[in-house]
């Protein structure tokens, strides 16, 4: 028997693939670099997603969001990502090269 207040796990990648609307107030399974993480937060900042996926210090990584249809957009560190927004498939990180002109 399912409790009235129990939350279901929403896999954003599957919902995006099927074109389904993501419900509010649930658990969200987000994919970052082929690994899935579960959060109960509907929104997270870019830096929080990087921290969740162990990409620290966050300043050494760029976070990109892939949307349904293949569009990829950069997510800034303080940009808020709403997991209930339609079409979010997954997130990808890119290590930023910290070296300057090494000759």
Backbone atoms as SQL, in Angstrom:
CREATE TABLE atoms (id INTEGER PRIMARY KEY, chain TEXT, resi INTEGER, resn TEXT, atom TEXT, x REAL, y REAL, z REAL);
INSERT INTO atoms VALUES
  (1, 'A', 1, 'UNK', 'N', 0.837, -1.188, 0.000),
  (2, 'A', 1, 'UNK', 'CA', 0.000, 0.000, 0.000),
  (3, 'A', 1, 'UNK', 'C', 0.882, 1.252, 0.000),
  (4, 'A', 2, 'UNK', 'N', 0.597, 2.178, -0.864),
  (5, 'A', 2, 'UNK', 'CA', 1.384, 3.398, -0.990),
  (6, 'A', 2, 'UNK', 'C', 0.840, 4.452, -0.038),
  (7, 'A', 3, 'UNK', 'N', 1.768, 5.030, 0.735),
  (8, 'A', 3, 'UNK', 'CA', 1.373, 6.095, 1.644),
  (9, 'A', 3, 'UNK', 'C', 1.023, 7.340, 0.840),
  (10, 'A', 4, 'UNK', 'N', 0.115, 8.134, 1.394),
  (11, 'A', 4, 'UNK', 'CA', -0.325, 9.348, 0.715),
  (12, 'A', 4, 'UNK', 'C', 0.836, 10.313, 0.469),
  (13, 'A', 5, 'UNK', 'N', 1.775, 10.408, 1.412),
  (14, 'A', 5, 'UNK', 'CA', 2.863, 11.365, 1.295),
  (15, 'A', 5, 'UNK', 'C', 4.120, 10.795, 0.660),
  (16, 'A', 6, 'UNK', 'N', 4.083, 9.538, 0.220),
  (17, 'A', 6, 'UNK', 'CA', 5.296, 8.962, -0.364),
  (18, 'A', 6, 'UNK', 'C', 5.554, 9.579, -1.731),
  (19, 'A', 7, 'UNK', 'N', 6.846, 9.774, -2.005),
  (20, 'A', 7, 'UNK', 'CA', 7.247, 10.406, -3.263),
  (21, 'A', 7, 'UNK', 'C', 7.714, 9.341, -4.232),
  (22, 'A', 8, 'UNK', 'N', 7.408, 9.552, -5.496),
  (23, 'A', 8, 'UNK', 'CA', 7.892, 8.633, -6.507),
  (24, 'A', 8, 'UNK', 'C', 9.181, 9.175, -7.104),
  (25, 'A', 9, 'UNK', 'N', 9.983, 8.267, -7.621),
  (26, 'A', 9, 'UNK', 'CA', 11.254, 8.619, -8.228),
  (27, 'A', 9, 'UNK', 'C', 11.030, 8.908, -9.706),
  (28, 'A', 10, 'UNK', 'N', 11.340, 10.114, -10.100),
  (29, 'A', 10, 'UNK', 'CA', 11.156, 10.531, -11.487),
  (30, 'A', 10, 'UNK', 'C', 12.508, 10.513, -12.192),
  (31, 'A', 11, 'UNK', 'N', 12.645, 9.681, -13.212),
  (32, 'A', 11, 'UNK', 'CA', 13.876, 9.616, -13.998),
  (33, 'A', 11, 'UNK', 'C', 13.750, 10.660, -15.108),
  (34, 'A', 12, 'UNK', 'N', 14.476, 11.764, -14.962),
  (35, 'A', 12, 'UNK', 'CA', 14.347, 12.860, -15.925),
  (36, 'A', 12, 'UNK', 'C', 14.657, 12.437, -17.350),
  (37, 'A', 13, 'UNK', 'N', 15.648, 11.571, -17.502),
  (38, 'A', 13, 'UNK', 'CA', 16.030, 11.124, -18.846),
  (39, 'A', 13, 'UNK', 'C', 14.876, 10.378, -19.526),
  (40, 'A', 14, 'UNK', 'N', 14.221, 9.498, -18.785),
  (41, 'A', 14, 'UNK', 'CA', 13.095, 8.743, -19.352),
  (42, 'A', 14, 'UNK', 'C', 11.906, 9.653, -19.650),
  (43, 'A', 15, 'UNK', 'N', 11.608, 10.565, -18.728),
  (44, 'A', 15, 'UNK', 'CA', 10.494, 11.485, -18.945),
  (45, 'A', 15, 'UNK', 'C', 10.735, 12.353, -20.178),
  (46, 'A', 16, 'UNK', 'N', 11.987, 12.816, -20.361),
  (47, 'A', 16, 'UNK', 'CA', 12.307, 13.640, -21.530),
  (48, 'A', 16, 'UNK', 'C', 12.150, 12.830, -22.815),
  (49, 'A', 17, 'UNK', 'N', 12.633, 11.595, -22.797),
  (50, 'A', 17, 'UNK', 'CA', 12.561, 10.734, -23.985),
  (51, 'A', 17, 'UNK', 'C', 11.114, 10.472, -24.389),
  (52, 'A', 18, 'UNK', 'N', 10.244, 10.348, -23.375),
  (53, 'A', 18, 'UNK', 'CA', 8.833, 10.060, -23.646),
  (54, 'A', 18, 'UNK', 'C', 7.997, 11.329, -23.783),
  (55, 'A', 19, 'UNK', 'N', 8.617, 12.497, -23.595),
  (56, 'A', 19, 'UNK', 'CA', 7.887, 13.759, -23.718),
  (57, 'A', 19, 'UNK', 'C', 6.870, 13.984, -22.623),
  (58, 'A', 20, 'UNK', 'N', 7.090, 13.346, -21.462),
  (59, 'A', 20, 'UNK', 'CA', 6.142, 13.472, -20.347),
  (60, 'A', 20, 'UNK', 'C', 6.417, 14.723, -19.530),
  (61, 'A', 21, 'UNK', 'N', 5.360, 15.241, -18.917),
  (62, 'A', 21, 'UNK', 'CA', 5.482, 16.372, -18.006),
  (63, 'A', 21, 'UNK', 'C', 6.010, 15.861, -16.668),
  (64, 'A', 22, 'UNK', 'N', 7.011, 16.549, -16.119),
  (65, 'A', 22, 'UNK', 'CA', 7.612, 16.133, -14.843),
  (66, 'A', 22, 'UNK', 'C', 6.804, 16.738, -13.697),
  (67, 'A', 23, 'UNK', 'N', 6.275, 15.884, -12.799),
  (68, 'A', 23, 'UNK', 'CA', 5.478, 16.402, -11.681),
  (69, 'A', 23, 'UNK', 'C', 6.341, 17.057, -10.607),
  (70, 'A', 24, 'UNK', 'N', 5.763, 18.001, -9.894),
  (71, 'A', 24, 'UNK', 'CA', 6.448, 18.680, -8.800),
  (72, 'A', 24, 'UNK', 'C', 6.339, 17.851, -7.519),
  (73, 'A', 25, 'UNK', 'N', 7.244, 18.119, -6.574),
  (74, 'A', 25, 'UNK', 'CA', 7.166, 17.515, -5.252),
  (75, 'A', 25, 'UNK', 'C', 7.524, 16.038, -5.184),
  (76, 'A', 26, 'UNK', 'N', 8.410, 15.577, -6.048),
  (77, 'A', 26, 'UNK', 'CA', 8.803, 14.168, -6.071),
  (78, 'A', 26, 'UNK', 'C', 10.305, 14.037, -5.834),
  (79, 'A', 27, 'UNK', 'N', 10.823, 12.831, -6.011),
  (80, 'A', 27, 'UNK', 'CA', 12.267, 12.597, -6.021),
  (81, 'A', 27, 'UNK', 'C', 12.693, 12.612, -7.477),
  (82, 'A', 28, 'UNK', 'N', 13.847, 13.209, -7.751),
  (83, 'A', 28, 'UNK', 'CA', 14.295, 13.342, -9.130),
  (84, 'A', 28, 'UNK', 'C', 15.603, 12.607, -9.340),
  (85, 'A', 29, 'UNK', 'N', 15.613, 11.755, -10.353),
  (86, 'A', 29, 'UNK', 'CA', 16.815, 11.017, -10.718),
  (87, 'A', 29, 'UNK', 'C', 17.451, 11.764, -11.877),
  (88, 'A', 30, 'UNK', 'N', 18.621, 12.347, -11.606),
  (89, 'A', 30, 'UNK', 'CA', 19.314, 13.105, -12.644),
  (90, 'A', 30, 'UNK', 'C', 20.588, 12.366, -13.033),
  (91, 'A', 31, 'UNK', 'N', 20.939, 12.468, -14.295),
  (92, 'A', 31, 'UNK', 'CA', 22.125, 11.779, -14.802),
  (93, 'A', 31, 'UNK', 'C', 23.223, 12.807, -15.070),
  (94, 'A', 32, 'UNK', 'N', 24.381, 12.583, -14.439),
  (95, 'A', 32, 'UNK', 'CA', 25.548, 13.433, -14.656),
  (96, 'A', 32, 'UNK', 'C', 26.693, 12.518, -15.085),
  (97, 'A', 33, 'UNK', 'N', 27.188, 12.711, -16.292),
  (98, 'A', 33, 'UNK', 'CA', 28.295, 11.887, -16.808),
  (99, 'A', 33, 'UNK', 'C', 28.059, 10.388, -16.616),
  (100, 'A', 34, 'UNK', 'N', 26.960, 9.879, -17.076),
  (101, 'A', 34, 'UNK', 'CA', 26.623, 8.446, -17.062),
  (102, 'A', 34, 'UNK', 'C', 26.284, 7.872, -15.681),
  (103, 'A', 35, 'UNK', 'N', 26.279, 8.708, -14.641),
  (104, 'A', 35, 'UNK', 'CA', 25.929, 8.237, -13.293),
  (105, 'A', 35, 'UNK', 'C', 24.635, 8.927, -12.871),
  (106, 'A', 36, 'UNK', 'N', 23.721, 8.152, -12.283),
  (107, 'A', 36, 'UNK', 'CA', 22.442, 8.726, -11.860),
  (108, 'A', 36, 'UNK', 'C', 22.475, 9.034, -10.359),
  (109, 'A', 37, 'UNK', 'N', 21.921, 10.188, -10.014),
  (110, 'A', 37, 'UNK', 'CA', 21.838, 10.656, -8.628),
  (111, 'A', 37, 'UNK', 'C', 20.389, 10.984, -8.323),
  (112, 'A', 38, 'UNK', 'N', 19.999, 10.807, -7.068),
  (113, 'A', 38, 'UNK', 'CA', 18.626, 11.090, -6.671),
  (114, 'A', 38, 'UNK', 'C', 18.617, 12.274, -5.707),
  (115, 'A', 39, 'UNK', 'N', 17.721, 13.215, -5.964),
  (116, 'A', 39, 'UNK', 'CA', 17.548, 14.375, -5.094),
  (117, 'A', 39, 'UNK', 'C', 16.066, 14.632, -4.898),
  (118, 'A', 40, 'UNK', 'N', 15.723, 15.196, -3.745),
  (119, 'A', 40, 'UNK', 'CA', 14.331, 15.583, -3.504),
  (120, 'A', 40, 'UNK', 'C', 14.122, 17.063, -3.781),
  (121, 'A', 41, 'UNK', 'N', 15.177, 17.738, -4.225),
  (122, 'A', 41, 'UNK', 'CA', 15.066, 19.154, -4.556),
  (123, 'A', 41, 'UNK', 'C', 14.538, 19.299, -5.974),
  (124, 'A', 42, 'UNK', 'N', 13.565, 20.198, -6.152),
  (125, 'A', 42, 'UNK', 'CA', 13.028, 20.459, -7.489),
  (126, 'A', 42, 'UNK', 'C', 13.974, 21.319, -8.310),
  (127, 'A', 43, 'UNK', 'N', 14.743, 22.138, -7.618),
  (128, 'A', 43, 'UNK', 'CA', 15.695, 23.009, -8.296),
  (129, 'A', 43, 'UNK', 'C', 17.058, 22.902, -7.616),
  (130, 'A', 44, 'UNK', 'N', 18.099, 23.070, -8.392),
  (131, 'A', 44, 'UNK', 'CA', 19.463, 23.096, -7.868),
  (132, 'A', 44, 'UNK', 'C', 20.270, 24.079, -8.705),
  (133, 'A', 45, 'UNK', 'N', 21.244, 24.708, -8.078),
  (134, 'A', 45, 'UNK', 'CA', 22.162, 25.562, -8.826),
  (135, 'A', 45, 'UNK', 'C', 23.184, 24.674, -9.534),
  (136, 'A', 46, 'UNK', 'N', 23.781, 25.214, -10.575),
  (137, 'A', 46, 'UNK', 'CA', 24.810, 24.481, -11.308),
  (138, 'A', 46, 'UNK', 'C', 25.899, 23.952, -10.388),
  (139, 'A', 47, 'UNK', 'N', 26.365, 24.786, -9.456),
  (140, 'A', 47, 'UNK', 'CA', 27.427, 24.365, -8.535),
  (141, 'A', 47, 'UNK', 'C', 26.969, 23.216, -7.632),
  (142, 'A', 48, 'UNK', 'N', 25.684, 23.184, -7.270),
  (143, 'A', 48, 'UNK', 'CA', 25.157, 22.103, -6.431),
  (144, 'A', 48, 'UNK', 'C', 25.127, 20.778, -7.191),
  (145, 'A', 49, 'UNK', 'N', 24.815, 20.841, -8.472),
  (146, 'A', 49, 'UNK', 'CA', 24.826, 19.635, -9.306),
  (147, 'A', 49, 'UNK', 'C', 26.256, 19.109, -9.427),
  (148, 'A', 50, 'UNK', 'N', 27.219, 20.013, -9.619),
  (149, 'A', 50, 'UNK', 'CA', 28.621, 19.606, -9.686),
  (150, 'A', 50, 'UNK', 'C', 29.062, 18.975, -8.365),
  (151, 'A', 51, 'UNK', 'N', 28.674, 19.572, -7.244),
  (152, 'A', 51, 'UNK', 'CA', 29.035, 19.034, -5.931),
  (153, 'A', 51, 'UNK', 'C', 28.403, 17.666, -5.708),
  (154, 'A', 52, 'UNK', 'N', 27.134, 17.526, -6.083),
  (155, 'A', 52, 'UNK', 'CA', 26.423, 16.249, -5.933),
  (156, 'A', 52, 'UNK', 'C', 27.162, 15.138, -6.671),
  (157, 'A', 53, 'UNK', 'N', 27.716, 15.479, -7.836),
  (158, 'A', 53, 'UNK', 'CA', 28.398, 14.476, -8.656),
  (159, 'A', 53, 'UNK', 'C', 29.891, 14.357, -8.324),
  (160, 'A', 54, 'UNK', 'N', 30.329, 15.031, -7.254),
  (161, 'A', 54, 'UNK', 'CA', 31.716, 14.904, -6.815),
  (162, 'A', 54, 'UNK', 'C', 32.712, 15.705, -7.629),
  (163, 'A', 55, 'UNK', 'N', 32.241, 16.641, -8.429),
  (164, 'A', 55, 'UNK', 'CA', 33.139, 17.456, -9.258),
  (165, 'A', 55, 'UNK', 'C', 33.552, 18.696, -8.463),
  (166, 'A', 56, 'UNK', 'N', 34.589, 18.524, -7.655),
  (167, 'A', 56, 'UNK', 'CA', 35.076, 19.636, -6.843),
  (168, 'A', 56, 'UNK', 'C', 36.588, 19.745, -6.990),
  (169, 'A', 57, 'UNK', 'N', 37.151, 20.947, -6.864),
  (170, 'A', 57, 'UNK', 'CA', 36.418, 22.206, -6.731),
  (171, 'A', 57, 'UNK', 'C', 35.616, 22.501, -8.005),
  (172, 'A', 58, 'UNK', 'N', 34.423, 23.027, -7.823),
  (173, 'A', 58, 'UNK', 'CA', 33.506, 23.213, -8.960),
  (174, 'A', 58, 'UNK', 'C', 34.072, 24.145, -10.023),
  (175, 'A', 59, 'UNK', 'N', 34.979, 25.055, -9.613),
  (176, 'A', 59, 'UNK', 'CA', 35.560, 26.001, -10.571),
  (177, 'A', 59, 'UNK', 'C', 36.436, 25.316, -11.612),
  (178, 'A', 60, 'UNK', 'N', 36.735, 24.059, -11.404),
  (179, 'A', 60, 'UNK', 'CA', 37.557, 23.324, -12.383),
  (180, 'A', 60, 'UNK', 'C', 36.703, 22.573, -13.411),
  (181, 'A', 61, 'UNK', 'N', 35.376, 22.776, -13.346),
  (182, 'A', 61, 'UNK', 'CA', 34.478, 22.060, -14.261),
  (183, 'A', 61, 'UNK', 'C', 33.437, 22.988, -14.855),
  (184, 'A', 62, 'UNK', 'N', 33.060, 22.663, -16.078),
  (185, 'A', 62, 'UNK', 'CA', 31.931, 23.336, -16.733),
  (186, 'A', 62, 'UNK', 'C', 30.783, 22.335, -16.748),
  (187, 'A', 63, 'UNK', 'N', 29.584, 22.810, -16.469),
  (188, 'A', 63, 'UNK', 'CA', 28.401, 21.952, -16.478),
  (189, 'A', 63, 'UNK', 'C', 27.550, 22.289, -17.686),
  (190, 'A', 64, 'UNK', 'N', 27.185, 21.262, -18.449),
  (191, 'A', 64, 'UNK', 'CA', 26.292, 21.423, -19.593),
  (192, 'A', 64, 'UNK', 'C', 25.050, 20.581, -19.379),
  (193, 'A', 65, 'UNK', 'N', 23.957, 21.058, -19.913),
  (194, 'A', 65, 'UNK', 'CA', 22.679, 20.368, -19.799),
  (195, 'A', 65, 'UNK', 'C', 22.237, 19.969, -21.196),
  (196, 'A', 66, 'UNK', 'N', 21.886, 18.693, -21.362),
  (197, 'A', 66, 'UNK', 'CA', 21.403, 18.222, -22.671),
  (198, 'A', 66, 'UNK', 'C', 19.883, 18.148, -22.601),
  (199, 'A', 67, 'UNK', 'N', 19.258, 18.743, -23.590),
  (200, 'A', 67, 'UNK', 'CA', 17.799, 18.778, -23.661),
  (201, 'A', 67, 'UNK', 'C', 17.303, 17.821, -24.733),
  (202, 'A', 68, 'UNK', 'N', 16.034, 17.476, -24.636),
  (203, 'A', 68, 'UNK', 'CA', 15.420, 16.616, -25.645),
  (204, 'A', 68, 'UNK', 'C', 15.625, 17.228, -27.023),
  (205, 'A', 69, 'UNK', 'N', 16.008, 16.404, -27.981),
  (206, 'A', 69, 'UNK', 'CA', 16.274, 16.891, -29.323),
  (207, 'A', 69, 'UNK', 'C', 17.755, 17.141, -29.555),
  (208, 'A', 70, 'UNK', 'N', 18.571, 16.990, -28.500),
  (209, 'A', 70, 'UNK', 'CA', 20.009, 17.090, -28.662),
  (210, 'A', 70, 'UNK', 'C', 20.631, 18.433, -28.354),
  (211, 'A', 71, 'UNK', 'N', 19.819, 19.444, -28.041),
  (212, 'A', 71, 'UNK', 'CA', 20.375, 20.758, -27.735),
  (213, 'A', 71, 'UNK', 'C', 21.159, 20.699, -26.422),
  (214, 'A', 72, 'UNK', 'N', 22.358, 21.296, -26.435),
  (215, 'A', 72, 'UNK', 'CA', 23.205, 21.330, -25.242),
  (216, 'A', 72, 'UNK', 'C', 23.414, 22.793, -24.853),
  (217, 'A', 73, 'UNK', 'N', 23.169, 23.106, -23.575),
  (218, 'A', 73, 'UNK', 'CA', 23.360, 24.471, -23.090),
  (219, 'A', 73, 'UNK', 'C', 24.239, 24.464, -21.844),
  (220, 'A', 74, 'UNK', 'N', 25.060, 25.487, -21.735),
  (221, 'A', 74, 'UNK', 'CA', 25.938, 25.628, -20.575),
  (222, 'A', 74, 'UNK', 'C', 25.112, 26.082, -19.374),
  (223, 'A', 75, 'UNK', 'N', 25.421, 25.514, -18.204),
  (224, 'A', 75, 'UNK', 'CA', 24.762, 25.911, -16.964),
  (225, 'A', 75, 'UNK', 'C', 25.806, 26.646, -16.120),
  (226, 'A', 76, 'UNK', 'N', 25.519, 27.894, -15.791),
  (227, 'A', 76, 'UNK', 'CA', 26.436, 28.681, -14.960),
  (228, 'A', 76, 'UNK', 'C', 26.377, 28.173, -13.520),
  (229, 'A', 77, 'UNK', 'N', 27.405, 28.459, -12.731),
  (230, 'A', 77, 'UNK', 'CA', 27.488, 27.971, -11.349),
  (231, 'A', 77, 'UNK', 'C', 26.296, 28.416, -10.497),
  (232, 'A', 78, 'UNK', 'N', 25.858, 29.667, -10.654),
  (233, 'A', 78, 'UNK', 'CA', 24.763, 30.184, -9.837),
  (234, 'A', 78, 'UNK', 'C', 23.415, 30.143, -10.556),
  (235, 'A', 79, 'UNK', 'N', 23.379, 29.511, -11.717),
  (236, 'A', 79, 'UNK', 'CA', 22.125, 29.377, -12.472),
  (237, 'A', 79, 'UNK', 'C', 21.281, 28.276, -11.841),
  (238, 'A', 80, 'UNK', 'N', 19.999, 28.556, -11.695),
  (239, 'A', 80, 'UNK', 'CA', 19.082, 27.578, -11.096),
  (240, 'A', 80, 'UNK', 'C', 18.489, 26.700, -12.197),
  (241, 'A', 81, 'UNK', 'N', 18.614, 25.384, -11.998),
  (242, 'A', 81, 'UNK', 'CA', 18.044, 24.413, -12.932),
  (243, 'A', 81, 'UNK', 'C', 16.773, 23.865, -12.288),
  (244, 'A', 82, 'UNK', 'N', 15.662, 23.968, -13.009),
  (245, 'A', 82, 'UNK', 'CA', 14.373, 23.467, -12.533),
  (246, 'A', 82, 'UNK', 'C', 14.137, 22.087, -13.149),
  (247, 'A', 83, 'UNK', 'N', 14.187, 21.050, -12.309),
  (248, 'A', 83, 'UNK', 'CA', 14.041, 19.684, -12.807),
  (249, 'A', 83, 'UNK', 'C', 12.637, 19.397, -13.331),
  (250, 'A', 84, 'UNK', 'N', 11.662, 20.255, -13.015),
  (251, 'A', 84, 'UNK', 'CA', 10.308, 20.042, -13.526),
  (252, 'A', 84, 'UNK', 'C', 10.111, 20.702, -14.892),
  (253, 'A', 85, 'UNK', 'N', 11.137, 21.419, -15.367),
  (254, 'A', 85, 'UNK', 'CA', 11.059, 22.013, -16.711),
  (255, 'A', 85, 'UNK', 'C', 11.091, 20.878, -17.742),
  (256, 'A', 86, 'UNK', 'N', 10.327, 20.997, -18.807),
  (257, 'A', 86, 'UNK', 'CA', 10.270, 19.903, -19.783),
  (258, 'A', 86, 'UNK', 'C', 11.557, 19.719, -20.570),
  (259, 'A', 87, 'UNK', 'N', 11.874, 18.456, -20.864),
  (260, 'A', 87, 'UNK', 'CA', 12.934, 18.143, -21.809),
  (261, 'A', 87, 'UNK', 'C', 14.339, 17.972, -21.283),
  (262, 'A', 88, 'UNK', 'N', 14.580, 18.042, -19.961),
  (263, 'A', 88, 'UNK', 'CA', 15.937, 17.861, -19.453),
  (264, 'A', 88, 'UNK', 'C', 16.280, 16.380, -19.513),
  (265, 'A', 89, 'UNK', 'N', 17.306, 16.030, -20.296),
  (266, 'A', 89, 'UNK', 'CA', 17.717, 14.635, -20.414),
  (267, 'A', 89, 'UNK', 'C', 18.810, 14.283, -19.416),
  (268, 'A', 90, 'UNK', 'N', 19.899, 15.066, -19.455),
  (269, 'A', 90, 'UNK', 'CA', 21.040, 14.737, -18.597),
  (270, 'A', 90, 'UNK', 'C', 21.988, 15.917, -18.518),
  (271, 'A', 91, 'UNK', 'N', 23.027, 15.731, -17.692),
  (272, 'A', 91, 'UNK', 'CA', 24.047, 16.751, -17.519),
  (273, 'A', 91, 'UNK', 'C', 25.403, 16.148, -17.845),
  (274, 'A', 92, 'UNK', 'N', 26.286, 16.990, -18.367),
  (275, 'A', 92, 'UNK', 'CA', 27.633, 16.545, -18.707),
  (276, 'A', 92, 'UNK', 'C', 28.614, 17.560, -18.148),
  (277, 'A', 93, 'UNK', 'N', 29.753, 17.071, -17.678),
  (278, 'A', 93, 'UNK', 'CA', 30.772, 17.983, -17.168),
  (279, 'A', 93, 'UNK', 'C', 31.979, 17.957, -18.087),
  (280, 'A', 94, 'UNK', 'N', 32.664, 19.087, -18.126),
  (281, 'A', 94, 'UNK', 'CA', 33.894, 19.201, -18.900),
  (282, 'A', 94, 'UNK', 'C', 34.960, 19.749, -17.955),
  (283, 'A', 95, 'UNK', 'N', 36.067, 19.011, -17.777),
  (284, 'A', 95, 'UNK', 'CA', 37.148, 19.554, -16.945),
  (285, 'A', 95, 'UNK', 'C', 37.760, 20.773, -17.632),
  (286, 'A', 96, 'UNK', 'N', 37.966, 21.829, -16.860),
  (287, 'A', 96, 'UNK', 'CA', 38.588, 23.037, -17.406),
  (288, 'A', 96, 'UNK', 'C', 40.082, 22.949, -17.177),
  (289, 'A', 97, 'UNK', 'N', 40.857, 23.225, -18.212),
  (290, 'A', 97, 'UNK', 'CA', 42.309, 23.166, -18.117),
  (291, 'A', 97, 'UNK', 'C', 42.812, 24.369, -17.336),
  (292, 'A', 98, 'UNK', 'N', 43.494, 24.121, -16.234),
  (293, 'A', 98, 'UNK', 'CA', 43.970, 25.204, -15.369),
  (294, 'A', 98, 'UNK', 'C', 45.348, 25.729, -15.750),
  (295, 'A', 99, 'UNK', 'N', 45.995, 25.097, -16.730),
  (296, 'A', 99, 'UNK', 'CA', 47.340, 25.543, -17.095),
  (297, 'A', 99, 'UNK', 'C', 47.267, 26.680, -18.096),
  (298, 'A', 100, 'UNK', 'N', 48.199, 27.588, -18.017),
  (299, 'A', 100, 'UNK', 'CA', 48.246, 28.737, -18.911),
  (300, 'A', 100, 'UNK', 'C', 49.493, 28.660, -19.767),
  (301, 'A', 101, 'UNK', 'N', 49.365, 28.516, -21.049),
  (302, 'A', 101, 'UNK', 'CA', 50.445, 28.606, -22.016),
  (303, 'A', 101, 'UNK', 'C', 51.748, 27.886, -21.663),
  (304, 'A', 102, 'UNK', 'N', 51.679, 26.644, -21.232),
  (305, 'A', 102, 'UNK', 'CA', 52.888, 25.932, -20.866),
  (306, 'A', 102, 'UNK', 'C', 53.780, 25.624, -22.062),
  (307, 'A', 103, 'UNK', 'N', 54.902, 26.317, -22.174),
  (308, 'A', 103, 'UNK', 'CA', 55.834, 26.083, -23.289),
  (309, 'A', 103, 'UNK', 'C', 56.923, 25.150, -22.856);
